[in-house]
Amino acid sequence: MDKYRKHHKGEETMAVDLKEVSGIACMKSIEQLDSMGIRFAGTREEQKSANWIEKQFKKLGLKNVQQQEFPCLTFDYSHCLLKVFEDGRWYPVEVEPAAHTPSTPKGGIEAPLEVVEKVPSRRSDCRTLMKGKIVLLTTSELFEPAAFKRVMGSGLKGILVVDDRFPNDWTVAVGFPRYWVDRITCPVLNVSYMDAWEIVRHQIEKVHIDVAATVSEAVSQNVVAEIRGRGRSDEVIVISGHHDSVINNPGADDNLTGVAAALELARVFSRQGPKRTLRFISYGAEEQLSEGAKYYALNAKDRNKIKLVLNVDAIGAWMGQTKIFLSGPPALEKIVAKVSEEQKYPGHILKEICPFSDHFPLNYYGVPIVWYYRMTYSAARHFHHSALENPDVISPEVLERTIRHQAAILDLVANSEKLPYPREVPASQLKALKKMGKEWAGLGVG
């Protein structure tokens, strides 16, 4: 289908030529940003990528192009070591520090190892089990807000954390939401699933950890640009992605694909002059749990005029399933489903609430959202948050197909005479949003 056209009360909307969307052009953007290095929040590399994105928006002729600075934490380390004791000898195991981990005392920490399959539900039991020990934990146990508090309050000496979604022999970078960082009471090291498997299989009873890290205040930035609407410019649609990455991770899919999608959609729609304003935002510090998006949502003076967030985060994997998370009214779901049917697009629509991308803060404040995320298997992405996530994992054809789907939805919503759905989030979803916002991001606290 070359063009997507929709009628409302006999009036035809302006059509976007979907053939203009180019996966090859997206790959050029991804490769250019990838060449700038790892873009951890608050670093020169993150700032450099933001400057480049700002320049591209200006080249396209977008309006109100600016960078919005906000405070963040940044992180670095000089060394991170793990040794396990077996048969009277110490053996090294490859590890990485969890972002924002505290350092060990000079010379490191030696302590008994406790493998914890389930975090006890009572604080006293946590202390009995963990106090004075280094604990091996999975992310599925640690990344539950109440359990995290109990673990950090148990008096343990350190944590070896393994992301149990990924049965790989390489480490997966684990970090913590900014709201949780101040509660971290001990060093936290990332260990690969297969190394953790061997530690447990060999019944290791004693380990030594040594990490020297720095956590400091820094500045990150959101890059914002607009295509002003013709006639309904006070109604805003946000298209978002993020340009930062986790430590030791190129972040080509997560989320240079989202940035590339925003730039490509900006290029296509800059030629059309939509009725509603399209606001493109590349957020910083998403990997600290959407700190840039949170700052934007808290400070957006026209937040009540935002009618939709279309968020793009990791959409490029060669093989997998694209999930379309939707939080909003049934009429919005019908639009997404109809575009999918007409394009024969194989996206899976999920009416689920999720706090783990940049759509969440505006969704928390009642803005309907559509979020695209592509999984390579049911848990997540094979190369997620690892050194393997370079441009080779991305398919230009998959990018092109998905961005055409996004363009068709934006064309319909941006150009209809009347907004084709009510700006609302179902009460049941709002309740879940408020709970998640408090637990994960500190929204509504204090």
C-alpha positions in Angstrom: 0.0 0.0 0.0 1.7 3.2 -1.2 -0.6 5.6 0.7 -2.8 5.3 3.6 -6.0 7.3 3.3 -8.9 7.6 5.7 -12.2 9.4 5.5 -14.0 11.1 8.3 -17.5 12.4 7.5 -16.7 12.5 3.8 -13.5 14.5 4.2 -10.2 12.9 3.0 -7.2 13.4 5.2 -3.8 14.4 3.8 -1.9 11.3 2.9 1.7 10.5 3.5 3.5 8.6 0.8 4.7 5.6 2.8 7.2 4.7 0.1 9.2 7.7 1.2 10.1 5.9 4.5 13.7 4.4 4.0 15.3 1.8 6.2 18.6 2.6 4.5 18.4 6.2 5.6 17.7 5.0 9.1 20.7 2.8 9.1 22.9 5.8 8.0 21.6 7.7 11.1 22.3 4.7 13.3 25.8 4.1 12.0 26.6 7.8 12.4 25.4 7.9 16.1 27.1 4.5 16.8 30.4 6.0 15.7 30.2 8.5 18.6 30.8 5.7 21.1 28.9 4.5 24.2 26.5 7.2 25.3 26.0 6.7 29.0 24.0 9.5 30.6 26.0 12.6 31.5 29.0 11.8 29.3 30.5 13.8 26.5 29.4 11.0 24.1 25.8 11.5 25.1 26.1 15.2 24.6 27.7 14.7 21.2 24.9 12.6 20.0 22.3 15.1 21.2 24.1 17.9 19.3 24.0 15.7 16.2 20.3 15.0 16.5 19.6 18.7 17.1 21.5 19.5 13.9 19.5 17.0 11.9 16.2 18.4 13.1 17.3 21.9 12.0 18.4 20.6 8.6 14.9 19.2 8.1 13.5 22.7 8.8 11.7 21.8 12.0 10.7 24.6 14.4 11.4 25.3 18.1 14.5 23.0 18.0 16.2 23.1 21.4 18.0 21.0 24.0 16.4 20.8 27.4 19.0 20.1 30.1 18.3 18.3 33.3 20.3 16.9 36.2 21.3 13.2 36.2 23.8 10.8 37.7 26.8 9.6 35.7 29.0 6.6 36.5 32.5 5.2 35.7 34.8 2.6 37.2 38.5 1.7 37.1 38.3 -2.0 37.9 35.7 -4.7 38.7 36.9 -8.1 39.9 35.3 -11.3 41.1 37.2 -14.4 42.4 35.7 -17.6 43.6 37.3 -20.0 46.1 37.4 -23.7 45.1 39.7 -26.6 46.1 42.0 -24.3 48.0 42.5 -21.8 45.2 41.0 -18.5 44.0 39.7 -18.4 40.4 38.8 -15.2 38.5 35.3 -14.8 36.9 34.5 -12.1 34.4 32.0 -9.5 35.8 30.9 -5.9 35.2 29.7 -3.4 37.7 26.0 -2.6 37.9 25.5 1.1 37.0 25.8 3.4 40.1 27.1 0.6 42.3 29.1 1.7 45.4 32.8 0.7 45.5 34.2 -1.9 47.8 36.7 -0.8 50.5 40.3 -0.8 49.1 41.4 -4.4 48.7 37.9 -5.7 48.2 35.5 -7.8 50.2 35.8 -11.5 51.0 32.6 -13.2 52.4 30.6 -16.3 52.3 28.4 -16.8 49.3 24.6 -17.3 49.7 22.6 -18.4 46.6 19.1 -16.9 47.1 16.3 -18.4 45.0 13.6 -16.5 46.7 13.8 -13.2 48.7 12.1 -13.8 52.1 8.9 -11.8 52.6 9.9 -10.7 56.1 12.7 -8.3 56.9 13.9 -10.4 59.8 14.2 -13.5 57.6 16.2 -11.5 55.0 18.7 -10.4 57.7 19.1 -13.9 59.0 19.7 -15.2 55.5 21.9 -12.5 54.0 23.7 -10.5 56.8 27.4 -10.4 56.3 27.3 -12.4 53.1 27.7 -11.8 49.4 24.5 -12.9 47.7 23.8 -14.4 44.3 20.4 -13.1 43.1 18.5 -13.1 39.8 16.9 -9.9 38.4 13.5 -11.5 38.7 13.9 -11.5 42.5 15.8 -8.3 43.0 13.8 -6.1 40.6 10.6 -6.0 42.7 10.3 -2.8 44.7 9.5 -4.3 48.1 12.0 -7.1 47.7 14.7 -4.6 46.7 14.2 -2.7 49.9 14.3 -5.8 52.0 17.5 -7.0 50.4 19.3 -3.6 50.7 18.3 -3.4 54.4 19.5 -6.9 55.2 23.1 -6.1 56.1 24.6 -8.0 53.2 28.1 -7.3 52.0 27.5 -7.5 48.2 25.4 -8.8 45.4 26.2 -10.9 42.3 23.2 -10.3 40.1 22.4 -12.4 37.0 19.8 -11.4 34.5 17.8 -14.6 34.3 16.0 -13.6 31.1 19.3 -14.3 29.2 20.9 -17.8 29.5 24.1 -16.4 27.8 27.8 -16.7 28.5 28.3 -12.9 28.3 27.4 -10.3 30.9 24.2 -8.3 30.6 24.4 -4.7 32.0 22.1 -4.3 34.9 21.4 -0.9 36.3 18.9 0.7 38.7 16.2 3.3 38.4 17.4 6.7 39.5 14.8 6.7 42.3 16.4 3.5 43.7 20.0 4.5 43.5 20.1 6.2 46.9 18.9 2.9 48.5 21.8 0.8 47.2 23.8 -0.2 50.3 26.4 -2.5 48.9 28.5 -3.2 45.8 26.5 -4.9 43.0 28.3 -6.8 40.2 26.8 -8.3 37.0 27.6 -11.9 36.3 26.6 -13.8 33.2 24.0 -16.5 33.4 26.4 -19.3 32.5 29.1 -18.2 35.0 26.4 -18.0 37.7 25.3 -21.5 36.6 28.9 -22.8 37.2 29.2 -21.0 40.5 26.1 -22.8 41.7 27.0 -26.1 40.1 30.4 -26.1 41.8 28.8 -25.1 45.1 31.1 -22.2 45.7 31.0 -21.1 49.3 33.3 -18.1 49.4 33.9 -15.2 47.0 36.0 -12.1 46.8 34.8 -8.9 45.1 36.7 -5.7 44.3 35.3 -2.7 42.5 36.4 0.9 42.3 33.6 3.1 40.9 32.5 6.7 40.9 29.0 8.1 40.9 28.7 11.8 40.3 26.2 14.5 39.4 26.1 15.4 35.8 23.8 16.9 33.1 21.8 15.1 30.4 19.6 16.6 27.7 16.4 16.1 25.8 16.4 17.2 22.1 13.0 18.7 21.2 11.7 19.8 17.8 8.3 20.4 16.1 6.4 20.4 12.9 3.7 23.0 13.7 0.2 21.9 12.8 -2.0 23.7 10.3 -5.2 24.8 12.1 -5.0 22.5 15.1 -1.5 23.4 16.3 -2.6 23.4 19.9 -3.2 19.7 19.8 0.1 17.9 20.1 1.4 14.4 19.2 4.7 13.4 20.7 7.0 11.0 18.9 9.9 9.9 21.1 13.0 7.7 21.5 16.2 8.0 23.5 19.8 8.5 22.5 21.6 7.3 25.7 22.9 3.8 26.2 23.9 1.6 29.2 27.6 1.3 30.2 29.8 -0.9 28.0 27.0 -1.3 25.4 26.9 0.3 21.9 23.1 0.6 22.1 22.5 0.4 18.4 19.1 -1.2 18.7 18.3 0.2 22.2 17.8 2.8 21.2 19.4 4.3 18.1 16.6 2.6 16.1 14.2 4.8 18.0 16.2 8.0 17.3 16.4 7.0 13.6 12.7 6.4 13.5 12.0 9.8 14.9 14.3 11.4 12.4 12.8 9.5 9.5 9.2 10.4 10.6 10.3 14.0 10.9 11.7 13.9 7.4 8.6 12.4 5.9 6.1 14.6 7.7 8.1 17.8 7.3 6.9 17.7 3.6 3.2 17.3 4.5 2.2 20.0 6.9 -0.1 18.0 9.3 -3.1 19.5 10.9 -1.9 18.7 14.5 1.5 19.6 15.8 4.1 16.7 15.8 6.6 17.1 18.5 9.7 15.0 18.2 11.8 14.3 21.4 15.0 12.3 21.7 15.3 11.8 25.5 18.5 11.5 27.5 19.0 9.2 30.6 16.3 6.7 29.6 18.5 3.9 31.0 18.1 5.4 34.5 14.4 4.7 34.0 13.3 7.5 31.8 14.8 10.4 33.8 14.7 12.7 30.7 11.1 11.8 29.9 10.2 12.3 33.6 11.8 15.7 33.6 10.0 16.6 30.4 6.6 15.4 31.7 6.9 17.2 35.0 7.8 20.5 33.3 5.6 20.5 30.1 3.4 23.5 30.4 1.1 22.2 27.7 0.9 18.6 29.0 -2.9 18.6 28.8 -2.7 19.4 25.1 -0.7 16.3 24.3 -3.1 13.9 22.6 -0.9 10.9 22.0 2.6 9.6 22.6 4.1 7.3 20.0 7.3 5.9 21.6 9.9 3.9 19.7 12.4 1.8 21.7 14.4 -1.1 20.1 12.6 -2.0 16.9 15.3 -3.3 14.6 16.2 -6.9 15.3 16.4 -9.1 12.2 14.2 -11.9 13.8 11.6 -11.6 16.4 8.1 -10.2 17.2 7.2 -6.6 17.4 5.1 -5.8 20.4 2.8 -2.7 20.3 2.0 -1.7 23.9 -1.1 0.3 24.1 -2.6 2.3 27.0 -5.6 4.3 25.9 -9.2 4.2 24.7 -10.6 1.3 22.6 -10.9 3.6 19.6 -7.1 4.0 19.6 -6.7 0.3 19.6 -9.0 0.0 16.6 -6.9 2.5 14.7 -3.7 0.5 15.3 -5.5 -2.7 14.5 -6.9 -1.4 11.2 -3.6 0.0 10.0 -2.1 -3.4 10.8 -4.7 -5.2 8.8 -4.4 -2.9 5.8 -0.6 -3.2 5.8 -0.6 -6.9 6.8 1.8 -5.8 9.6 2.5 -8.6 12.0 2.6 -6.5 15.2 1.2 -7.9 18.5 -1.0 -5.4 20.3 -0.7 -5.6 24.0 -3.0 -3.7 26.4 -0.4 -3.7 29.2 1.1 -1.0 31.4 4.9 -1.0 31.5 7.2 1.6 33.2 10.3 0.6 31.3 10.5 3.2 28.5 10.0 6.9 27.8 6.2 6.7 27.1 5.6 6.1 30.8 5.8 9.5 32.5 3.3 11.1 30.1 1.1 8.0 30.3 1.2 8.4 34.1 -0.4 11.8 33.6 -3.2 10.4 31.5 -1.9 10.7 27.9 -2.7 7.7 25.6 0.4 5.9 24.4 1.5 3.5 21.7 4.9 2.0 22.2 6.8 -0.2 19.8 9.3 -2.7 21.1 10.7 -5.7 19.3 11.6 -8.9 21.1 13.9 -11.6 19.7 12.4 -14.2 22.0 9.6 -14.2 24.6 11.7 -12.7 27.4 13.4 -9.8 25.6 16.2 -9.4 23.1 19.1 -11.8 22.6 21.7 -9.1 22.6 20.0 -6.8 25.2 22.4 -4.5 27.1 25.5 -6.3 26.0 28.6 -5.5 23.9 27.0 -7.4 21.0 24.4 -4.7 20.3 26.0 -3.1 17.3 24.5 -2.1 14.0 24.9 -5.6 12.6 21.9 -6.8 14.7 19.6 -4.4 12.9 17.5 -5.1 9.8 16.8 -2.0 7.5 13.8 -3.9 6.1 12.3 -4.5 9.6 12.9 -0.8 10.4 11.2 0.3 7.2 8.2 -1.9 7.7 7.7 -0.7 11.2 8.2 3.0 10.6 5.7 2.8 7.7 3.2 1.4 10.2 3.9 4.3 12.6 3.7 6.8 9.8 0.2 5.6 8.8 -1.1 5.9 12.3 0.4 9.3 12.7 -1.1 10.4 9.4 -4.5 9.4 10.5 -4.4 10.9 14.0 -2.5 14.1 12.9 -4.7 14.9 9.9 -8.3 13.9 10.9 -10.6 16.8 11.3 -11.7 15.6 14.7 -9.4 13.6 17.0 -10.6 10.0 16.3 -10.6 8.9 19.9 -11.1 10.5 23.3 -7.9 11.6 25.1 -8.2 9.3 28.0 -6.6 6.3 29.7 -9.0 3.6 31.2 -9.5 3.9 35.0 -8.0 0.4 35.6 -4.8 1.4 33.7 -4.6 4.7 35.5 -4.7 2.9 38.9 -1.8 0.7 37.8 0.1 3.7 36.4 -0.1 5.5 39.7 1.2 2.5 41.6 4.1 1.9 39.2 4.9 5.6 39.1 5.3 5.7 42.8 7.3 2.5 43.1 9.7 2.9 40.2 10.1 6.6 39.6 8.9 8.4 42.8 6.1 10.1 40.9 3.5 11.4 43.3 5.8 11.0 46.3 6.3 13.9 48.7 
